[in-house]
Amino acid sequence: MSKTLPQDWLWAYQKLRSLAVGRTSSAFLATLYHLRGDTGPFYCKGGLRKSRLVRKES
């Protein structure tokens, strides 16, 4: 399991919001990122782009 940092959730939430993902979806995806280190695929920019946030192992 990935090491989680307290600021991971906030960073992921802000990144998702900057990609034009809605507030509710951003909160859910940021929680997945914080817990698993991976959001899984999601659509952003009005459904025009499919993206994914993944934490790098160090």
PDB file as gemmi writes it, atoms N, CA and C in Angstrom:
CRYST1    1.000    1.000    1.000  90.00  90.00  90.00 P 1                      
ATOM      1  N   MET A   1       0.834  -1.180   0.000  1.00  0.00           N  
ATOM      2  CA  MET A   1       0.000   0.000   0.000  1.00  0.00           C  
ATOM      3  C   MET A   1       0.881   1.246   0.000  1.00  0.00           C  
ATOM      4  N   SER A   2       0.448   2.286  -0.661  1.00  0.00           N  
ATOM      5  CA  SER A   2       1.210   3.516  -0.774  1.00  0.00           C  
ATOM      6  C   SER A   2       1.212   4.294   0.532  1.00  0.00           C  
ATOM      7  N   LYS A   3       2.273   5.031   0.729  1.00  0.00           N  
ATOM      8  CA  LYS A   3       2.356   5.903   1.901  1.00  0.00           C  
ATOM      9  C   LYS A   3       1.471   7.122   1.656  1.00  0.00           C  
ATOM     10  N   THR A   4       0.554   7.397   2.581  1.00  0.00           N  
ATOM     11  CA  THR A   4      -0.330   8.543   2.411  1.00  0.00           C  
ATOM     12  C   THR A   4       0.166   9.706   3.245  1.00  0.00           C  
ATOM     13  N   LEU A   5       0.106  10.878   2.684  1.00  0.00           N  
ATOM     14  CA  LEU A   5       0.492  12.100   3.365  1.00  0.00           C  
ATOM     15  C   LEU A   5      -0.757  12.941   3.588  1.00  0.00           C  
ATOM     16  N   PRO A   6      -0.790  13.721   4.663  1.00  0.00           N  
ATOM     17  CA  PRO A   6      -1.984  14.521   4.960  1.00  0.00           C  
ATOM     18  C   PRO A   6      -2.371  15.479   3.835  1.00  0.00           C  
ATOM     19  N   GLN A   7      -1.393  16.009   3.109  1.00  0.00           N  
ATOM     20  CA  GLN A   7      -1.708  16.974   2.058  1.00  0.00           C  
ATOM     21  C   GLN A   7      -2.101  16.311   0.733  1.00  0.00           C  
ATOM     22  N   ASP A   8      -2.025  14.996   0.638  1.00  0.00           N  
ATOM     23  CA  ASP A   8      -2.386  14.291  -0.599  1.00  0.00           C  
ATOM     24  C   ASP A   8      -3.810  14.589  -1.045  1.00  0.00           C  
ATOM     25  N   TRP A   9      -4.744  14.543  -0.104  1.00  0.00           N  
ATOM     26  CA  TRP A   9      -6.151  14.737  -0.444  1.00  0.00           C  
ATOM     27  C   TRP A   9      -6.369  16.130  -1.011  1.00  0.00           C  
ATOM     28  N   LEU A  10      -5.827  17.141  -0.337  1.00  0.00           N  
ATOM     29  CA  LEU A  10      -6.014  18.520  -0.780  1.00  0.00           C  
ATOM     30  C   LEU A  10      -5.364  18.749  -2.138  1.00  0.00           C  
ATOM     31  N   TRP A  11      -4.151  18.218  -2.344  1.00  0.00           N  
ATOM     32  CA  TRP A  11      -3.484  18.378  -3.637  1.00  0.00           C  
ATOM     33  C   TRP A  11      -4.323  17.757  -4.751  1.00  0.00           C  
ATOM     34  N   ALA A  12      -4.804  16.529  -4.514  1.00  0.00           N  
ATOM     35  CA  ALA A  12      -5.597  15.839  -5.531  1.00  0.00           C  
ATOM     36  C   ALA A  12      -6.889  16.596  -5.812  1.00  0.00           C  
ATOM     37  N   TYR A  13      -7.550  17.077  -4.766  1.00  0.00           N  
ATOM     38  CA  TYR A  13      -8.803  17.823  -4.943  1.00  0.00           C  
ATOM     39  C   TYR A  13      -8.566  19.073  -5.788  1.00  0.00           C  
ATOM     40  N   GLN A  14      -7.534  19.834  -5.459  1.00  0.00           N  
ATOM     41  CA  GLN A  14      -7.239  21.054  -6.212  1.00  0.00           C  
ATOM     42  C   GLN A  14      -6.855  20.744  -7.655  1.00  0.00           C  
ATOM     43  N   LYS A  15      -6.099  19.676  -7.869  1.00  0.00           N  
ATOM     44  CA  LYS A  15      -5.712  19.280  -9.227  1.00  0.00           C  
ATOM     45  C   LYS A  15      -6.946  18.898 -10.044  1.00  0.00           C  
ATOM     46  N   LEU A  16      -7.841  18.116  -9.444  1.00  0.00           N  
ATOM     47  CA  LEU A  16      -9.058  17.701 -10.132  1.00  0.00           C  
ATOM     48  C   LEU A  16      -9.946  18.898 -10.457  1.00  0.00           C  
ATOM     49  N   ARG A  17     -10.075  19.835  -9.528  1.00  0.00           N  
ATOM     50  CA  ARG A  17     -10.881  21.034  -9.787  1.00  0.00           C  
ATOM     51  C   ARG A  17     -10.265  21.853 -10.918  1.00  0.00           C  
ATOM     52  N   SER A  18      -8.932  21.894 -10.998  1.00  0.00           N  
ATOM     53  CA  SER A  18      -8.280  22.644 -12.075  1.00  0.00           C  
ATOM     54  C   SER A  18      -8.505  21.985 -13.435  1.00  0.00           C  
ATOM     55  N   LEU A  19      -8.856  20.703 -13.424  1.00  0.00           N  
ATOM     56  CA  LEU A  19      -9.163  19.981 -14.663  1.00  0.00           C  
ATOM     57  C   LEU A  19     -10.653  20.031 -14.991  1.00  0.00           C  
ATOM     58  N   ALA A  20     -11.395  20.908 -14.322  1.00  0.00           N  
ATOM     59  CA  ALA A  20     -12.825  21.125 -14.551  1.00  0.00           C  
ATOM     60  C   ALA A  20     -13.676  19.915 -14.175  1.00  0.00           C  
ATOM     61  N   VAL A  21     -13.273  19.190 -13.131  1.00  0.00           N  
ATOM     62  CA  VAL A  21     -14.081  18.102 -12.581  1.00  0.00           C  
ATOM     63  C   VAL A  21     -14.973  18.727 -11.516  1.00  0.00           C  
ATOM     64  N   GLY A  22     -16.218  18.290 -11.427  1.00  0.00           N  
ATOM     65  CA  GLY A  22     -17.165  18.844 -10.459  1.00  0.00           C  
ATOM     66  C   GLY A  22     -16.722  18.645  -9.018  1.00  0.00           C  
ATOM     67  N   ARG A  23     -17.343  19.415  -8.098  1.00  0.00           N  
ATOM     68  CA  ARG A  23     -16.949  19.364  -6.686  1.00  0.00           C  
ATOM     69  C   ARG A  23     -17.147  17.994  -6.067  1.00  0.00           C  
ATOM     70  N   THR A  24     -18.303  17.392  -6.286  1.00  0.00           N  
ATOM     71  CA  THR A  24     -18.592  16.088  -5.682  1.00  0.00           C  
ATOM     72  C   THR A  24     -17.662  15.015  -6.231  1.00  0.00           C  
ATOM     73  N   SER A  25     -17.513  14.985  -7.537  1.00  0.00           N  
ATOM     74  CA  SER A  25     -16.618  13.999  -8.155  1.00  0.00           C  
ATOM     75  C   SER A  25     -15.176  14.219  -7.715  1.00  0.00           C  
ATOM     76  N   SER A  26     -14.769  15.477  -7.603  1.00  0.00           N  
ATOM     77  CA  SER A  26     -13.406  15.780  -7.156  1.00  0.00           C  
ATOM     78  C   SER A  26     -13.166  15.277  -5.741  1.00  0.00           C  
ATOM     79  N   ALA A  27     -14.144  15.468  -4.862  1.00  0.00           N  
ATOM     80  CA  ALA A  27     -14.000  15.003  -3.478  1.00  0.00           C  
ATOM     81  C   ALA A  27     -13.892  13.482  -3.435  1.00  0.00           C  
ATOM     82  N   PHE A  28     -14.723  12.799  -4.209  1.00  0.00           N  
ATOM     83  CA  PHE A  28     -14.689  11.331  -4.249  1.00  0.00           C  
ATOM     84  C   PHE A  28     -13.365  10.826  -4.814  1.00  0.00           C  
ATOM     85  N   LEU A  29     -12.942  11.394  -5.937  1.00  0.00           N  
ATOM     86  CA  LEU A  29     -11.696  10.960  -6.572  1.00  0.00           C  
ATOM     87  C   LEU A  29     -10.478  11.304  -5.714  1.00  0.00           C  
ATOM     88  N   ALA A  30     -10.504  12.449  -5.033  1.00  0.00           N  
ATOM     89  CA  ALA A  30      -9.399  12.811  -4.137  1.00  0.00           C  
ATOM     90  C   ALA A  30      -9.305  11.825  -2.980  1.00  0.00           C  
ATOM     91  N   THR A  31     -10.451  11.351  -2.499  1.00  0.00           N  
ATOM     92  CA  THR A  31     -10.457  10.348  -1.431  1.00  0.00           C  
ATOM     93  C   THR A  31      -9.854   9.040  -1.925  1.00  0.00           C  
ATOM     94  N   LEU A  32     -10.212   8.623  -3.139  1.00  0.00           N  
ATOM     95  CA  LEU A  32      -9.607   7.417  -3.713  1.00  0.00           C  
ATOM     96  C   LEU A  32      -8.097   7.584  -3.845  1.00  0.00           C  
ATOM     97  N   TYR A  33      -7.672   8.747  -4.317  1.00  0.00           N  
ATOM     98  CA  TYR A  33      -6.239   9.007  -4.473  1.00  0.00           C  
ATOM     99  C   TYR A  33      -5.530   8.937  -3.125  1.00  0.00           C  
ATOM    100  N   HIS A  34      -6.144   9.520  -2.101  1.00  0.00           N  
ATOM    101  CA  HIS A  34      -5.534   9.528  -0.765  1.00  0.00           C  
ATOM    102  C   HIS A  34      -5.424   8.116  -0.197  1.00  0.00           C  
ATOM    103  N   LEU A  35      -6.458   7.307  -0.386  1.00  0.00           N  
ATOM    104  CA  LEU A  35      -6.469   5.961   0.189  1.00  0.00           C  
ATOM    105  C   LEU A  35      -5.665   4.948  -0.623  1.00  0.00           C  
ATOM    106  N   ARG A  36      -5.786   4.999  -1.967  1.00  0.00           N  
ATOM    107  CA  ARG A  36      -5.173   3.981  -2.817  1.00  0.00           C  
ATOM    108  C   ARG A  36      -3.954   4.456  -3.587  1.00  0.00           C  
ATOM    109  N   GLY A  37      -3.816   5.780  -3.750  1.00  0.00           N  
ATOM    110  CA  GLY A  37      -2.724   6.304  -4.563  1.00  0.00           C  
ATOM    111  C   GLY A  37      -3.053   6.318  -6.040  1.00  0.00           C  
ATOM    112  N   ASP A  38      -4.325   6.116  -6.371  1.00  0.00           N  
ATOM    113  CA  ASP A  38      -4.763   6.033  -7.765  1.00  0.00           C  
ATOM    114  C   ASP A  38      -6.241   6.401  -7.830  1.00  0.00           C  
ATOM    115  N   THR A  39      -6.606   7.299  -8.746  1.00  0.00           N  
ATOM    116  CA  THR A  39      -8.015   7.674  -8.876  1.00  0.00           C  
ATOM    117  C   THR A  39      -8.772   6.722  -9.782  1.00  0.00           C  
ATOM    118  N   GLY A  40      -8.042   5.994 -10.628  1.00  0.00           N  
ATOM    119  CA  GLY A  40      -8.711   5.263 -11.690  1.00  0.00           C  
ATOM    120  C   GLY A  40      -9.030   6.261 -12.795  1.00  0.00           C  
ATOM    121  N   PRO A  41      -9.467   5.802 -13.938  1.00  0.00           N  
ATOM    122  CA  PRO A  41      -9.756   6.722 -15.042  1.00  0.00           C  
ATOM    123  C   PRO A  41     -11.001   7.563 -14.767  1.00  0.00           C  
ATOM    124  N   PHE A  42     -10.964   8.816 -15.185  1.00  0.00           N  
ATOM    125  CA  PHE A  42     -12.112   9.715 -15.044  1.00  0.00           C  
ATOM    126  C   PHE A  42     -12.107  10.688 -16.212  1.00  0.00           C  
ATOM    127  N   TYR A  43     -13.273  11.242 -16.510  1.00  0.00           N  
ATOM    128  CA  TYR A  43     -13.406  12.214 -17.586  1.00  0.00           C  
ATOM    129  C   TYR A  43     -13.340  13.623 -17.015  1.00  0.00           C  
ATOM    130  N   CYS A  44     -12.680  14.519 -17.748  1.00  0.00           N  
ATOM    131  CA  CYS A  44     -12.586  15.915 -17.333  1.00  0.00           C  
ATOM    132  C   CYS A  44     -12.687  16.804 -18.569  1.00  0.00           C  
ATOM    133  N   LYS A  45     -12.650  18.101 -18.331  1.00  0.00           N  
ATOM    134  CA  LYS A  45     -12.764  19.094 -19.409  1.00  0.00           C  
ATOM    135  C   LYS A  45     -14.041  18.874 -20.218  1.00  0.00           C  
ATOM    136  N   GLY A  46     -15.160  18.705 -19.511  1.00  0.00           N  
ATOM    137  CA  GLY A  46     -16.447  18.534 -20.178  1.00  0.00           C  
ATOM    138  C   GLY A  46     -16.584  17.202 -20.882  1.00  0.00           C  
ATOM    139  N   GLY A  47     -15.862  16.199 -20.439  1.00  0.00           N  
ATOM    140  CA  GLY A  47     -15.944  14.875 -21.042  1.00  0.00           C  
ATOM    141  C   GLY A  47     -15.067  14.699 -22.264  1.00  0.00           C  
ATOM    142  N   LEU A  48     -14.248  15.687 -22.560  1.00  0.00           N  
ATOM    143  CA  LEU A  48     -13.406  15.618 -23.748  1.00  0.00           C  
ATOM    144  C   LEU A  48     -12.086  14.897 -23.511  1.00  0.00           C  
ATOM    145  N   ARG A  49     -11.704  14.736 -22.247  1.00  0.00           N  
ATOM    146  CA  ARG A  49     -10.414  14.128 -21.937  1.00  0.00           C  
ATOM    147  C   ARG A  49     -10.592  13.067 -20.857  1.00  0.00           C  
ATOM    148  N   LYS A  50      -9.937  11.940 -21.040  1.00  0.00           N  
ATOM    149  CA  LYS A  50      -9.933  10.880 -20.030  1.00  0.00           C  
ATOM    150  C   LYS A  50      -8.575  10.920 -19.344  1.00  0.00           C  
ATOM    151  N   SER A  51      -8.582  11.066 -18.014  1.00  0.00           N  
ATOM    152  CA  SER A  51      -7.339  11.226 -17.260  1.00  0.00           C  
ATOM    153  C   SER A  51      -7.291  10.271 -16.083  1.00  0.00           C  
ATOM    154  N   ARG A  52      -6.159  10.301 -15.391  1.00  0.00           N  
ATOM    155  CA  ARG A  52      -5.959   9.455 -14.212  1.00  0.00           C  
ATOM    156  C   ARG A  52      -4.833  10.068 -13.379  1.00  0.00           C  
ATOM    157  N   LEU A  53      -5.009  10.120 -12.064  1.00  0.00           N  
ATOM    158  CA  LEU A  53      -3.948  10.565 -11.158  1.00  0.00           C  
ATOM    159  C   LEU A  53      -3.395   9.342 -10.449  1.00  0.00           C  
ATOM    160  N   VAL A  54      -2.065   9.189 -10.486  1.00  0.00           N  
ATOM    161  CA  VAL A  54      -1.407   8.046  -9.853  1.00  0.00           C  
ATOM    162  C   VAL A  54      -0.235   8.571  -9.031  1.00  0.00           C  
ATOM    163  N   ARG A  55      -0.123   8.100  -7.794  1.00  0.00           N  
ATOM    164  CA  ARG A  55       0.995   8.484  -6.923  1.00  0.00           C  
ATOM    165  C   ARG A  55       2.216   7.665  -7.310  1.00  0.00           C  
ATOM    166  N   LYS A  56       3.349   8.330  -7.466  1.00  0.00           N  
ATOM    167  CA  LYS A  56       4.591   7.626  -7.788  1.00  0.00           C  
ATOM    168  C   LYS A  56       5.162   7.007  -6.527  1.00  0.00           C  
ATOM    169  N   GLU A  57       5.605   5.780  -6.641  1.00  0.00           N  
ATOM    170  CA  GLU A  57       6.260   5.099  -5.519  1.00  0.00           C  
ATOM    171  C   GLU A  57       7.694   5.597  -5.435  1.00  0.00           C  
ATOM    172  N   SER A  58       8.138   5.906  -4.221  1.00  0.00           N  
ATOM    173  CA  SER A  58       9.524   6.375  -4.085  1.00  0.00           C  
ATOM    174  C   SER A  58      10.269   5.603  -3.029  1.00  0.00           C  
TER     175      SER A  58                                                      
END                                                                             
